[in-house]
Amino acid sequence: MYMKEKRDEILLKIIDLYIKSGQPVSSKQLISEYKLAVSSATIRNIMADLENEGFLEKTHTSSGRIPSISGYKFFAEHSKSKTNELLESKLKEIFSKRYLSIDVTLDEAAKAINEIIGLTLVTSSNVNTEVLKSIQLIELNNYSATIILVTSTGQVANKTIDLTNFQDIKLEDVRIAIRLFKERLINTSLINLREKALALKPILSKYIKNYETILQSFIGNVFEFENKNHVYGKSNIIKQEGIDRLHLTQILDLIENNSIWNMIESKVEEDETLKIDVRNSNISLISKKIFVNNTTKEISVIGSNRMDYISAKSAIALLESFIKPKFSKKNN
């Protein structure tokens, strides 16, 4: 009987070979692929034990084994990262650019990972941890203006105010409101902006006749921030085999409108910032939280159960290794 460490190593190799080939793995194939110095009988016994433990399954049409959901989960959690020199070089080039905000940098990095490795990625920011750093007014004409807001992570939001249907409101009133907001709301967390703006009613009423109309416009439009997901390489998951159309439609809707992190109930105990979920619907999710200054970035990879877990985890780890040194406070 092999030691547990050896059996785990064999299990990882079986699943690695199945992910690459998509075919049930036999003892002879495994020995040939990895040049193992053991007999077929020994490998068959190990496979039988792993099947009894729920990590492998035997197909009806072949003597080989395929991973179970538990097997995929084990592989996703315990497979080791590998270096991708091309990706590392590209990320180094992206992160060497000066004056780019973390969001712009992350966008370029995610595109590079998608292009080089072919993964479906989802990135998002938790705006609840960001604060307002700047608010500016740009007049478009006598009845409309663009409000530009900049957050603590460099995120820029452009919101338009249209006064066409409000004849009793002038742009001068908006200018006054902006001045007061600059004095009172800078360094306010985005999640508290609307509440803090409402608290300014007594002050606004002193300077603006129809202050309530302007205030409601800001609360309902300008100060509205949501956690937005950015999806890269959507076509990669659409092309993957074994995902039925119903589950594909559901997962595409979920990844565009929800936090992948919050969708995953399971967690890798060794790393509380990494979650992995392998589902019976042939969908696998990997989500990583990266904490930078006062914000939280969420980087997730979505694929079938036969996704390239090693490349996915390696890309996430590499991305984190570039983000933290670049955007930590001491380097800003």
C-alpha positions in Angstrom: 0.0 0.0 0.0 1.5 3.4 -1.0 1.8 6.1 1.5 -0.9 8.8 1.4 1.5 11.3 -0.1 2.3 9.0 -2.9 -1.4 8.2 -3.5 -2.2 11.9 -3.6 0.6 12.4 -6.1 -0.9 9.6 -8.3 -4.4 11.1 -7.9 -3.1 14.5 -9.1 -1.4 12.9 -12.1 -4.6 10.9 -13.0 -6.7 14.1 -13.0 -4.1 16.1 -14.8 -4.0 13.6 -17.6 -7.8 13.4 -17.8 -8.0 17.2 -18.0 -5.5 17.2 -20.9 -7.0 14.3 -22.8 -10.7 14.2 -21.9 -10.4 10.4 -22.0 -10.6 7.8 -19.1 -7.2 7.2 -17.7 -5.8 3.6 -17.5 -2.9 2.4 -15.4 -0.8 1.8 -18.6 -1.5 5.3 -19.9 -0.5 6.9 -16.6 2.8 5.0 -16.3 3.7 5.8 -19.9 2.8 9.5 -19.6 4.7 10.2 -16.4 7.4 7.5 -16.7 6.4 6.0 -13.3 8.6 3.3 -11.9 5.7 1.2 -10.6 3.8 -1.7 -12.0 0.4 -1.6 -13.6 -1.0 -3.7 -10.8 0.1 -1.2 -8.2 -1.5 1.6 -10.1 -4.7 -0.4 -10.5 -4.8 -1.0 -6.8 -4.3 2.7 -6.0 -7.0 3.6 -8.5 -9.4 1.2 -6.8 -8.7 2.7 -3.4 -9.2 6.2 -4.8 -12.5 5.1 -6.4 -13.6 3.7 -3.0 -12.7 7.0 -1.4 -14.9 8.9 -3.9 -12.1 10.7 -5.8 -12.4 8.6 -9.0 -15.2 7.0 -11.0 -15.2 4.1 -13.4 -16.9 4.5 -16.7 -19.1 1.8 -18.2 -17.3 1.9 -21.6 -13.7 1.8 -20.4 -11.5 0.2 -17.8 -10.0 3.7 -17.1 -11.0 6.1 -14.4 -12.3 9.7 -14.5 -12.4 12.3 -11.7 -15.4 12.7 -9.5 -16.5 16.1 -8.2 -14.4 15.4 -5.1 -11.5 14.5 -7.3 -11.7 17.7 -9.2 -11.9 19.7 -6.0 -8.9 17.9 -4.6 -6.9 18.7 -7.8 -8.0 22.4 -7.8 -6.9 22.8 -4.2 -3.7 20.8 -4.2 -2.2 21.2 -7.6 0.9 23.4 -7.7 1.4 26.6 -9.6 3.7 26.8 -12.6 5.6 29.6 -14.2 4.3 31.1 -17.5 7.2 33.2 -18.7 5.2 34.8 -21.5 2.5 35.9 -19.1 5.0 37.1 -16.5 6.8 39.2 -19.1 3.5 40.7 -20.3 2.3 41.6 -16.8 5.7 43.1 -15.9 5.3 45.3 -19.0 1.8 46.4 -18.0 2.6 47.1 -14.3 5.7 49.1 -15.3 3.5 51.8 -16.8 3.3 54.9 -14.7 0.3 56.9 -13.7 -2.3 54.2 -14.5 -5.0 53.6 -11.9 -5.4 50.2 -10.4 -8.6 49.6 -12.4 -7.0 50.4 -15.7 -4.0 48.3 -14.9 -6.2 45.4 -13.8 -8.2 45.7 -17.0 -5.1 45.4 -19.2 -3.8 42.5 -17.0 -7.0 40.6 -17.3 -7.1 41.0 -21.1 -3.5 39.7 -21.2 -4.4 36.6 -19.1 -7.3 35.9 -21.4 -5.3 36.2 -24.5 -2.3 34.2 -23.4 -3.9 31.4 -21.3 -7.5 31.5 -22.7 -9.4 31.7 -19.5 -12.7 33.3 -18.7 -12.0 36.0 -16.0 -14.2 38.2 -14.0 -12.9 41.2 -12.1 -14.8 43.5 -9.7 -14.2 46.0 -7.0 -15.9 46.4 -3.7 -16.9 50.1 -3.8 -18.0 50.0 -0.1 -14.3 50.4 0.8 -13.6 53.3 -1.5 -13.9 57.0 -0.7 -14.7 60.1 -2.8 -11.5 62.1 -3.6 -12.8 64.6 -6.2 -16.0 66.0 -7.7 -15.9 68.4 -10.7 -18.5 70.1 -12.9 -18.2 70.3 -16.7 -21.0 72.4 -18.3 -22.3 71.0 -21.6 -24.8 73.7 -22.4 -27.3 75.9 -20.5 -29.3 73.0 -19.4 -27.0 70.1 -18.8 -23.6 69.2 -17.3 -21.4 66.3 -16.6 -20.3 65.6 -13.0 -17.0 63.8 -12.8 -16.2 61.9 -9.6 -12.9 60.3 -8.8 -12.6 57.6 -6.0 -9.6 56.6 -3.8 -8.7 53.8 -6.2 -8.6 56.1 -9.3 -12.0 55.0 -10.5 -13.6 57.8 -12.6 -17.4 58.1 -12.9 -19.1 60.4 -15.3 -22.7 61.3 -14.5 -24.9 63.7 -16.5 -27.5 66.0 -15.1 -30.2 67.3 -17.5 -32.2 70.3 -16.4 -34.3 70.6 -19.5 -37.5 69.7 -17.7 -36.7 71.8 -14.6 -37.2 75.4 -15.6 -36.9 76.6 -12.0 -33.4 75.0 -11.7 -30.4 76.8 -13.1 -26.8 75.6 -13.7 -25.7 78.2 -11.1 -27.7 76.2 -8.5 -25.7 73.0 -9.6 -22.4 75.0 -9.2 -23.3 76.0 -5.7 -24.2 72.4 -4.8 -20.9 71.1 -6.2 -19.0 73.7 -4.2 -20.8 72.6 -1.0 -20.3 68.9 -1.8 -16.5 69.6 -2.3 -16.4 71.2 1.1 -18.4 68.5 2.9 -18.2 65.2 1.1 -14.6 64.7 0.1 -13.1 61.6 1.8 -16.6 60.2 2.5 -17.0 56.5 1.8 -19.0 55.8 -1.4 -21.5 53.7 0.6 -22.3 56.7 2.8 -22.4 59.4 0.1 -26.2 59.5 -0.2 -26.8 59.6 3.5 -24.2 62.3 4.0 -25.7 64.3 1.1 -29.1 64.2 2.7 -27.7 65.5 5.9 -26.7 68.7 4.0 -30.3 69.7 3.4 -30.2 72.6 6.0 -27.1 74.0 4.4 -28.3 73.6 0.8 -31.6 75.3 1.6 -29.8 78.5 2.5 -28.2 78.9 -0.9 -30.5 77.1 -3.4 -34.2 77.8 -3.7 -35.2 74.4 -5.1 -32.5 72.5 -3.3 -34.6 69.3 -2.9 -34.8 68.8 -6.7 -31.1 69.1 -7.1 -30.4 66.9 -4.0 -32.7 64.1 -5.3 -30.9 64.2 -8.7 -27.6 63.7 -7.0 -28.8 61.0 -4.7 -30.7 59.1 -7.4 -28.1 59.4 -10.1 -24.7 61.1 -9.3 -24.0 59.4 -6.0 -25.2 56.0 -7.2 -22.3 53.5 -7.1 -22.5 49.7 -7.7 -20.1 46.9 -7.7 -19.6 46.2 -11.4 -18.2 43.0 -12.9 -16.0 43.0 -15.9 -16.0 39.8 -17.9 -13.0 38.8 -20.1 -13.0 35.9 -22.5 -16.6 35.0 -22.3 -16.3 33.0 -25.6 -13.8 30.7 -23.8 -16.4 29.2 -21.5 -19.0 29.1 -24.3 -16.7 26.9 -26.4 -16.0 24.5 -23.5 -17.4 21.0 -23.8 -19.8 19.4 -21.4 -21.7 22.5 -20.3 -25.4 22.3 -21.3 -27.1 25.5 -22.6 -29.3 26.0 -19.6 -26.4 26.0 -17.1 -24.3 28.1 -19.5 -27.0 30.7 -19.7 -27.4 30.7 -15.9 -23.7 31.0 -15.2 -23.2 33.8 -17.7 -26.0 35.8 -16.1 -24.5 35.1 -12.6 -21.0 36.1 -13.5 -22.1 39.4 -15.0 -24.3 40.5 -12.2 -23.1 38.9 -9.0 -20.0 38.5 -6.8 -18.3 35.2 -7.7 -16.8 35.2 -4.2 -20.2 35.3 -2.6 -21.5 32.6 -4.9 -19.0 30.1 -3.5 -19.7 28.5 -0.1 -16.7 26.3 0.1 -13.2 27.7 1.1 -9.6 26.5 0.9 -8.7 26.5 4.6 -5.0 27.3 4.0 -5.8 30.6 2.3 -8.8 32.6 3.5 -8.6 34.9 0.4 -9.1 32.0 -2.0 -12.3 30.1 -2.7 -12.8 27.1 -5.1 -16.1 25.5 -6.1 -16.6 22.5 -8.4 -20.2 22.0 -9.3 -22.3 19.0 -10.5 -23.4 21.2 -13.4 -19.9 21.0 -14.8 -19.0 24.5 -13.8 -16.0 25.3 -11.7 -15.2 28.7 -10.0 -12.0 30.0 -8.5 -12.2 33.4 -6.7 -9.5 35.4 -5.1 -9.8 38.5 -2.9 -6.9 41.0 -3.1 -6.7 43.7 -0.5 -5.0 46.9 -1.6 -5.0 50.0 0.6 -8.7 50.7 1.3 -10.3 48.6 -1.4 -10.9 45.0 -2.2 -10.4 43.5 -5.7 -12.0 40.3 -6.7 -10.4 38.2 -9.4 -12.2 35.1 -10.5 -11.9 32.4 -13.1 -14.8 30.4 -14.5 -14.7 27.3 -16.6 -15.9 23.7 -16.9 -14.7 21.0 -14.5 -11.9 20.3 -16.9 -10.6 23.8 -16.8 -6.8 24.4 -16.5 -6.8 24.8 -12.7 -3.0 25.0 -12.6 -2.8 27.9 -15.1 -5.8 29.6 -13.5 -4.2 29.5 -10.0 -0.8 30.5 -11.3 -2.2 33.5 -13.2 -4.1 34.7 -10.1 -1.0 34.3 -7.9 1.2 36.1 -10.4 -1.4 38.9 -10.8 -1.5 39.4 -7.0 2.3 39.5 -6.8 2.3 42.4 -9.2 -0.7 44.3 -7.7 0.4 44.6 -4.1 3.9 46.1 -4.6 2.6 48.5 -7.3 -0.4 49.9 -5.4 0.4 49.6 -1.8 0.3 52.9 0.1 4.0 53.1 0.6 4.6 53.1 -3.1 1.9 55.7 -3.9 
